[in-house]
Amino acid sequence: MVRLKCVCAIAFLFILSASSAQTAQDVWDKVTGKPATPPPYIVPPPVTPATPAPAHHAKSAPKPEPTPQELVEYIRGKLLTLSASDSINDYLDVTFDPKTTALTITQPSGHCDQFMNALDSGSLAWDIFDPGDQHNSREELLRLTVTSQSGKIARTCYDKENHEDKTITTNRARFLFSMRKVEQFPGFQDKITKAVKKLIVDSGGAEGKELF
C-alpha cells in the first residue's frame, strides 16, 4: 500500500512538472511575441527583374521636296554667284518664266532662253571648258550640257539688239560656272545636278532613265 502511494506521488510530480514546463513555454511566447524556437527560415525564390519595354523613338518626318520656285531660286543663285568674271561669259541676270518654262540667262553679248520642258533630265553631262584663244587666256569654266528631247528646241539665243543668233546649236542647253569659284564648294556638282534634273521634270521635261 505504501509502495502504491509512492508510485502515485511520483506520477503526479511528473505530470505537474510537464504542465509547468508547458505553462512556462506559453508565458515565454506571450512575452516575446514569438516562439522560443523559431521555425526554420525559408529562402524566397529569386525575383527575375522585369525586362524594360523597348523605347520607341519617334521617326523624323521626311524632308519635304523643294518646290519649283525653290529650285529656280537655288539654280539662279548658283549661276550668279559662281559666274565667270571675264566680261564675256559673265551671267548678268537669270530669270524664269513658269508659263514657257524658259530659264533666261543674260550675258554681256545678249541672252539665251533655255526651255526646261524640252530637255531630257537623263542627258546631263559635265566638262571643263577653256574659253581662251591663242590671243587671250581666260579662266577655265565648268560647263553643264543638257540635250533636248528629239524634235524639241533646247535654247534660243539673241544678241544685244534682240536678233536671233542662228549660229547657236539649238538642241543643247548649256550652263557655265567659274571653275575657280566652284572648287570652294565641295559636292557642288551633285547638288546642282539634282536641282536641274528635278526642275526639268517638274517643268514637263523628260525623266531620264538609266539604261545600263
Secondary structure, 3 states (H helix, E strand, C coil): CHHHHHHHHHHHHHHHHHHHHHHHHHHHHHHHCCCCCCCCCCCCCCCCCCCCCCCCCCCCCCCCCCCHHHHHHHHHHHHHHCCCCCCCCCCCEEEEECCCCEEEEEECCEEEEEEHHHEECCCCEEEEECCCCCCCCCCCEEEEEEEECCCCCCEEEEECCCCECCCCCCCEEEEEEEHHHHCCCCCHHHHHHHHHHHHHHHCCCECCCCCC
